[in-house]
């Protein structure tokens, strides 16, 4: 028996099992291996598409990453068990002649045992190998079934992600437009009516990022379905309120509630997905909004300085999704062309 091959096979099986269970069952933002592969596939596609958010190449990223992860998991399980059976000459024998199988036969035997085909032309070469074969079949069936069932909730999470994006985008295609649309001339009661729904949807979206981190890579080439872009629009609206206090009504506290839900989203982004840009994006909405309070003074500058890191992460998430910050702010003369 080759101890090195045996140990290598066991290590591969243990690692792939941990990776699959951590990605599929744990609320921890995915495993190191799966996240590493997903991020690098996304970076390669982003480079291939020339960082163009409207590229159809990026629209296929989520499907491609899921497919590659599934094939990788199955392939590593097959490889790990194949190495274990290859570690012994007599681990697999021919059913008719009882002669030891060659290395191709052992890999074939592992493949059809994992898939539960059970052709019967080869069999385990001893009692302990029979027990291992049964364990391998149960283990493989469990992991394969688990990985297939993972796809359904992922697709549901993607649909809800698109719904949240469209919800925000319909309120306004830019921070300035959203504020103008929700200002009735006296207050922001129109927007106040949306706060509770937005608060709940954003918190759920943040938790889905932890449960199904791969949804980050289900990209839409339409602005209205881009979650990073729409979340940046909404957060800029909250920042405008934070800096200029445009809402002075007795319901202004709702802005802080919305900000807390956005904080949870940004916290997940900063820990797992996004790198901040070197410079914070520009903050100038005076030409797009008619509020007389939009003037710059020392106090406003201090608030913006405190929010600089937050806005760097927002800009980073938009750029990493293939868009530009200009797609977020959209000046008034451009908005009319939509």
C-alpha positions in Angstrom: 0.0 0.0 0.0 1.3 3.5 -0.9 0.8 5.5 2.2 1.5 8.9 0.5 -1.3 8.4 -2.1 -3.7 7.2 0.6 -3.1 10.2 2.8 -3.3 12.6 -0.2 -6.7 11.1 -1.2 -8.0 11.4 2.4 -6.8 15.0 2.6 -8.6 15.9 -0.7 -11.8 14.3 0.5 -11.7 16.1 3.8 -10.9 19.5 2.2 -13.6 19.3 -0.5 -16.2 18.2 2.0 -15.4 21.1 4.3 -15.4 23.5 1.4 -18.8 22.3 0.2 -20.5 22.2 3.6 -19.0 25.6 4.4 -20.3 27.1 1.2 -23.7 25.5 1.1 -24.7 25.2 4.7 -22.9 27.8 6.8 -23.9 31.5 7.0 -20.3 32.6 6.8 -19.9 34.1 3.4 -18.5 30.9 1.7 -15.3 29.0 2.0 -11.8 30.2 1.1 -11.5 27.9 -1.9 -14.9 28.6 -3.4 -14.5 32.3 -2.9 -11.0 32.3 -4.3 -12.2 30.5 -7.5 -15.3 32.7 -7.9 -13.4 36.0 -7.4 -10.7 35.0 -10.0 -13.2 33.8 -12.6 -15.1 37.1 -12.1 -11.8 39.1 -12.4 -10.9 37.3 -15.6 -14.4 37.9 -17.2 -14.3 41.5 -16.1 -10.9 41.9 -17.8 -12.2 40.1 -20.9 -15.2 42.4 -21.1 -13.0 45.5 -20.7 -14.8 46.4 -17.5 -18.0 47.1 -19.4 -21.1 46.5 -17.2 -23.3 46.1 -20.3 -21.3 43.2 -21.6 -23.1 39.9 -22.1 -20.0 38.1 -21.0 -20.5 39.4 -17.4 -24.2 38.4 -17.6 -23.1 34.8 -17.8 -20.6 35.0 -15.0 -22.9 33.6 -12.2 -24.0 30.6 -14.3 -20.4 29.9 -15.3 -19.1 30.1 -11.7 -21.8 27.8 -10.4 -21.0 25.3 -13.2 -17.2 25.4 -12.5 -17.7 25.0 -8.7 -20.0 22.1 -9.2 -17.6 20.3 -11.6 -14.7 21.1 -9.4 -16.4 19.6 -6.3 -17.4 16.5 -8.1 -14.0 16.2 -9.8 -12.1 16.5 -6.4 -14.4 13.9 -4.8 -13.7 11.5 -7.6 -10.0 12.3 -7.5 -9.7 11.9 -3.7 -11.5 8.5 -3.7 -9.6 7.3 -6.8 -6.3 8.0 -5.0 -7.4 6.0 -1.9 -8.3 3.0 -4.1 -5.1 3.5 -6.2 -3.0 3.3 -3.0 -3.5 -0.5 -2.9 -3.0 -3.1 -5.7 -5.9 -5.3 -4.5 -8.5 -2.6 -3.7 -10.5 -3.4 -6.8 -10.7 -6.8 -8.6 -12.4 -8.2 -11.6 -15.7 -9.8 -10.7 -15.1 -12.8 -13.0 -11.4 -13.5 -12.6 -10.8 -11.9 -9.2 -7.6 -10.4 -10.6 -6.6 -6.9 -9.4 -7.8 -4.1 -11.7 -5.5 -1.7 -13.3 -5.5 2.0 -12.5 -8.1 2.9 -15.1 -10.4 0.2 -13.7 -10.0 1.6 -10.2 -10.9 5.2 -11.4 -13.8 3.7 -13.3 -15.0 1.8 -10.3 -14.9 4.9 -8.1 -16.8 6.9 -10.8 -19.7 4.4 -11.1 -19.9 3.8 -7.3 -20.2 7.5 -6.7 -22.9 7.8 -9.3 -24.6 4.6 -7.9 -24.6 3.0 -11.4 -23.3 -0.3 -10.0 -22.3 -2.1 -13.3 -21.0 -5.1 -11.5 -18.0 -5.9 -13.7 -15.6 -4.8 -10.9 -15.9 -5.1 -7.2 -14.1 -4.3 -4.0 -11.1 -6.5 -3.2 -11.7 -7.1 0.5 -14.1 -6.5 3.4 -12.6 -3.1 4.4 -12.7 -2.0 0.8 -16.4 -3.0 0.6 -17.2 -0.9 3.6 -15.3 2.0 2.1 -17.2 1.5 -1.2 -20.5 1.8 0.7 -19.3 4.9 2.6 -18.0 6.4 -0.6 -21.4 5.9 -2.3 -23.4 7.4 0.6 -20.9 10.3 0.9 -20.9 11.0 -2.8 -24.7 10.9 -3.1 -25.1 13.2 -0.2 -22.6 15.8 -1.5 -23.9 15.7 -5.1 -27.5 16.0 -4.0 -26.6 18.8 -1.6 -24.7 20.7 -4.4 -27.7 20.3 -6.8 -30.2 21.5 -4.2 -28.0 24.5 -3.6 -28.9 25.9 -7.0 -32.6 26.5 -6.3 -32.2 28.9 -3.4 -29.4 30.7 -5.2 -31.6 31.5 -8.1 -34.3 32.6 -5.7 -31.8 34.9 -4.0 -30.8 36.3 -7.4 -34.4 37.1 -8.3 -34.9 39.0 -5.0 -31.6 40.8 -5.6 -32.9 42.0 -8.9 -36.3 42.9 -7.3 -34.5 45.1 -4.8 -32.4 46.8 -7.4 -35.5 47.5 -9.6 -37.4 48.8 -6.6 -34.7 51.4 -5.8 -34.2 52.3 -9.5 -37.9 53.0 -10.0 -37.7 55.6 -7.2 -34.9 57.4 -9.0 -32.2 56.7 -11.6 -29.7 58.8 -9.6 -29.5 60.2 -6.0 -30.7 63.6 -7.2 -33.6 62.2 -9.2 -34.7 60.0 -6.3 -34.8 63.0 -4.0 -36.7 65.1 -6.6 -39.2 62.4 -7.2 -39.9 61.9 -3.5 -40.1 65.6 -2.6 -43.7 66.8 -2.7 -42.9 70.4 -2.1 -43.3 70.1 1.7 -41.7 67.0 2.9 -40.5 63.5 2.0 -43.7 61.6 3.0 -43.5 59.7 -0.3 -40.1 58.3 0.6 -41.1 57.7 4.2 -43.7 55.3 2.9 -40.9 53.3 1.2 -38.5 53.1 4.2 -39.9 50.0 5.9 -39.9 48.0 2.7 -36.4 49.1 1.8 -35.1 48.4 5.3 -36.4 44.9 5.3 -35.3 44.1 1.7 -31.8 45.4 2.3 -31.3 43.4 5.5 -32.5 40.3 3.7 -30.2 41.0 0.8 -27.3 41.4 3.2 -28.0 38.0 4.8 -28.4 36.3 1.4 -24.9 37.5 0.6 -23.6 35.5 3.6 -25.7 32.4 2.8 -25.1 32.5 -1.0 -22.0 34.5 -1.7 -22.1 33.5 -5.3 -25.0 35.8 -6.0 -22.5 38.6 -6.0 -21.4 37.4 -9.5 -24.9 37.1 -11.0 -24.5 40.3 -13.0 -27.1 42.2 -15.0 -26.1 44.3 -18.0 -29.1 46.6 -17.3 -28.6 49.4 -14.9 -31.9 48.9 -13.1 -31.0 45.4 -12.1 -27.5 46.2 -10.9 -27.5 45.8 -7.1 -24.1 47.5 -6.4 -25.2 50.5 -8.5 -28.7 50.9 -7.0 -27.4 50.4 -3.5 -24.9 53.2 -4.2 -27.7 55.4 -5.4 -29.7 54.8 -2.2 -26.7 55.3 0.1 -25.9 58.6 -1.6 -29.4 59.8 -0.9 -28.9 58.9 2.8 -25.5 60.8 2.7 -27.2 63.9 1.2 -29.6 63.8 4.2 -26.7 63.2 6.6 -24.8 66.2 5.2 -27.5 68.7 4.4 -30.4 67.6 6.6 -32.9 68.2 3.8 -35.6 66.4 5.7 -36.4 68.3 8.9 -39.7 66.6 9.6 -40.6 64.6 12.7 -40.1 61.4 10.7 -36.5 62.2 9.8 -35.3 59.5 12.2 -36.3 57.0 9.5 -33.2 58.0 7.5 -31.1 56.6 10.3 -33.0 53.3 10.4 -32.4 53.0 6.6 -28.7 53.9 7.1 -28.3 51.1 9.7 -29.6 48.5 7.2 -27.2 49.9 4.6 -24.4 49.6 7.2 -25.0 45.8 7.3 -24.7 45.6 3.5 -21.5 47.6 3.5 -20.0 45.6 6.4 -20.4 42.4 4.4 -18.9 44.0 1.3 -15.9 45.4 3.1 -15.1 42.0 4.7 -15.5 39.7 1.8 -16.0 41.2 -1.7 -14.9 44.8 -2.3 -11.8 46.8 -2.0 -12.1 50.6 -1.5 -11.0 53.0 -4.2 -8.0 55.3 -3.4 -10.2 58.4 -3.5 -13.8 59.0 -2.5 -16.2 59.8 -5.3 -17.1 63.5 -5.9 -20.0 64.9 -3.8 -21.7 67.7 -5.7 -25.4 67.7 -6.1 -26.0 71.5 -6.0 -26.6 71.7 -9.8 -29.2 68.9 -9.7 -31.2 69.8 -6.6 -33.1 73.0 -5.8 -32.7 73.0 -2.1 -31.2 76.2 -0.9 -29.6 74.4 2.0 -27.1 72.7 -0.4 -24.2 74.9 0.4 -20.7 73.9 1.5 -19.4 74.9 4.9 -17.0 73.5 7.4 -19.5 71.3 9.1 -20.6 69.6 5.9 -16.9 69.0 5.0 -16.4 67.3 8.4 -19.4 65.0 7.9 -18.1 64.1 4.4 -14.7 63.3 5.8 -16.3 60.9 8.3 -18.1 59.2 5.5 -15.1 59.0 3.1 -14.3 55.3 3.8 -17.9 54.3 3.4 -18.2 56.0 0.0 -14.9 54.5 -1.1 -16.3 51.1 -0.6 -19.5 52.0 -2.4 -17.5 53.3 -5.4 -15.3 50.2 -5.3 -18.4 47.9 -5.5 -19.8 49.8 -8.4 -16.4 49.6 -10.3 -16.0 46.0 -9.5 -19.4 45.3 -11.0 -18.2 46.8 -14.3 -19.8 50.2 -14.0 -18.6 53.7 -13.5 -19.5 56.3 -10.8 -21.0 58.4 -13.6 -23.6 55.7 -13.9 -24.6 56.4 -10.3 -24.8 60.2 -10.2 -26.3 60.8 -13.7 -26.7 64.5 -14.3 -30.1 66.0 -14.9 -29.6 66.7 -18.6 -28.6 63.0 -19.1 -31.6 61.7 -17.1 -34.0 63.0 -19.7 -32.6 60.7 -22.3 -33.6 57.5 -20.5 
